[in-house]
């Protein structure tokens, strides 16, 4: 960030984008309050500068983070996610409409994960009634369940096939050259 600030004015969208990434890093290190504060700070600055894309992305990051946390801590984060989503959905600025639609998808996903049966169907009906254009929009995709393979099937084929059949959720790799 300091390198960007040295060569660019504080009003440059790239500097604010880097500040959003700082919020992302706070979130990765479980510093949730700092992440939400960082996104709010960026959003306020973007509003002052008329940078609608940055404003929308900062608010959407708050919604995404809060809605993901609300799955496991609903009493603490669902209201934050809902309040942020409502503010974005109720904003009449046409520049922010795509971000409002994305916020609705995040909240429908949260409702579906919480067991609300018609959340995704309602979202699809709403998007259908809006006439979202000629391009298809993916609103929801359930996780793909891979069939369990026997030992012979798992150990045959090339490395790429073996990797594609393994579950690496929660794993990471650090590769240096």
N, C-alpha and C positions, 0 to 999 in steps of 0.2 A: 504494500500500500504506500509506503513512504517513497518508493521509487516512482510510482505513478504520480503521487502528489508533487514530486520534485519536477516532473516534466509536464504536468497537466494542471489546469485550474481546478479548484475544488468543485466547480459547477459541471465538470465533465462527467458524462454518464458512466464512463469506465471507472472513475474513482468511486462513484456510488455503487457500481457493480462489485467492486472489490470489497467495499464495506458490507455488502450483502454476504459475500463469501466469508467474511470474518464472523458474521452471525451464524453461518452454516458451521463454521469450525467450533464456535461456542456450543452449538447443539450437539455436534459429534462428541464433545468432551463432557456432555451432560451438564452444561452450564446453561440451562434452559431459560432462566430469567434474563441472563445477559443476552442470549440469542434473540429473545422477543424484544428486548429493549433496543438492540442493535437494528433489527428490522424496522421498528417504529421510528427510530432516529433517521434512518435512510428514507423511509416513506415521507416523513415531515419535510426533509430537505428536497426530495423529488417534487413534492407538491409546490414548494416555493419556486423551484426552477422550471416547473411545467414539463417535467420528464415523466410522461404518463407510463411508459413501459417500465421504468424503474420503480415508480410508485406501485404499479400493479404487482410487479414481481416481489417487492418487499412485503406487501400485504398478503400475497398468496403464500409466501414462505411462512408467515405467522400462522396462516390457516393450516397449511400442510403439517407443520410441526405440532401444532396444538391438536389437530385431529388424530394424528398418529399416537400422540401421548394419551388422548382421551379414550383410546381403545383399552388401555390398561388402568388409567386413572381418570374415569369419567367425571367424577365430582370435582376434580381440580381443573381439568382442561377443556371439557366439552363446552362450557359457557364461553371461554376465551375464543375457541374456534368458531362457535356460532355467532358471537358478537362481531368478530372480524369478517366472517362470511356475509353477514347481514349488511354490514357497512359497505362492503364491496358490491353486493347485489343491489342495494338501494341507491348507489351512486348513479346519477343520471348522465354523467359524462360518457359520450360514446367511445372515447378512447379506452375506457376501462371495462367495456362490455365483455370482451373475451376473458378478462380476468374474473369477472363476475360469474361467467359460465363455468370456468374452471373451479371456482369456489363451490359452486353448486354440486359439481361432480365429487369434490373432496368430501362434502358434507353427506352426500348420498352414500358414498362408500363407508363413511363412519357409521351411518345409520344401519347399513346392511350388516356391517361387522357386529354391531350391537344387537342384531337379531330382529330388526324392524323388517317385516316381510315384504312390504311393497315399495321400499325406498328406491330401488333401481328401476322398477317398472314406472313409478311416478316420474323419475328423472327422464326416462326415455319418452314418456308421453309429453312431458313439458318441452323437450327438445324437438319432438315431432311437430308440436303445435306452433313452435317458433319459426318453423321453416328454416332450418339452419344452413340452407344453401344446397348446392349440388354435391359437395364433397361429403363422403361418409365420415361420421364421427364415432370413434370408439369410446363408449361411455363406461363399459364394464366388461371385464374378462375374468372369468373364474380361473383359479390356479389350474394348471395342467397337471393331471395325475399321471405319472409314469407307471407302467406296469412293473411289478416286481419280476426280476429276471432270475433264472437259476444260475448256478455257478458257471456252467459252460457258456451260457450266453453273456454273462458279465465279463468273463475273461477272454472272449474272442473279439476279433476285430482290431482296428488300429486305436491308437491312443486317443484320438479325437472322439471316437465313438464311446470309448470307456468314460471319458470326461463328461460327455453330454448326458450320460445316464446316472451320474453321481449327484448327490445332493450336497452342495457346498454352501448352504445358507449359514451365515455366521462365521464363515471362514474368510481369511484374507491372505494375501501374498505380497511380499515386498521384493521386487526384482530390481537389481542394480546392474548397470552396464559399465 
